[in-house]
């Protein structure tokens, strides 16, 4: 099985496939110039790709939700739905 990255969202840990974390990080980085939260999310997820886990603060969680909503609904697959449920 593909390696998963553990993302801690306010105490709820969601295992997300590495390729999805990478895609979310890239989408956040694309908006880093206009949003400090998106930049921070991109940096946190970049470190998560190296360490295998990350804990996101409220600002990064809001940016994560924004990225999930801004992209095509199917882009991140089932992991996106799981992340949305975790922060709901």
HELIX and SHEET records of a PDB file:
HELIX    1   1 UNK A   18  UNK A   30  1                                  13    
HELIX    2   2 UNK A   36  UNK A   51  1                                  16    
HELIX    3   3 UNK A   58  UNK A   70  1                                  13    
HELIX    4   4 UNK A   77  UNK A   87  1                                  11    
SHEET    1   A 3 UNK A  12  UNK A  17  0                                        
SHEET    2   A 3 UNK A   4  UNK A   9 -1                                        
SHEET    3   A 3 UNK A  53  UNK A  56  1                                        
END                                                                             
